[in-house]
Amino acid sequence: MLAFAAQLKKHREAQGLSQDALASQLFVSRQAVSKWEQGDATPDLNNLVKLADILNVNLDTLVRGIEPASSDHDQFTVNPTTGLSTRRYGQMNGWDFLARFWWAIFGLVGMIGWILIQVLH
């Protein structure tokens, strides 16, 4: 967990937070933050999530020191009005398209059936 300790200190200092300031936001003691940064202890899951939010980093970066991939095709967002996940810049994959336009299948199947009936008679 030494990667976590180094990442915590690095990102805390980058945000300009003291150990006291970070501790007060998490409702823990300054000594707890100090132990986390020294690698003597680790925070529980709730505090890890709060730390990531406060330090404005994702959990992989905070815990493992892994920076997120910067390629656009790996980054998804959730549209709040439809609840569908879509790729950044509004691109949809096949599953998103089917989830959004499943009702169109009935019309398409009906139209193909009608054309087949007309052609066969």
Secondary structure, 3 states (H helix, E strand, C coil): CHHHHHHHHHHHHHCCCCHHHHHHHHCCCHHHHHHHHHCCCCCCHHHHHHHHHHHCCCHHHHHHCCCCCCCHHHCEEECCCCCCEEEHHHCCCHHHHHHHCCCHHHHHHHHHHHHHHHHHC
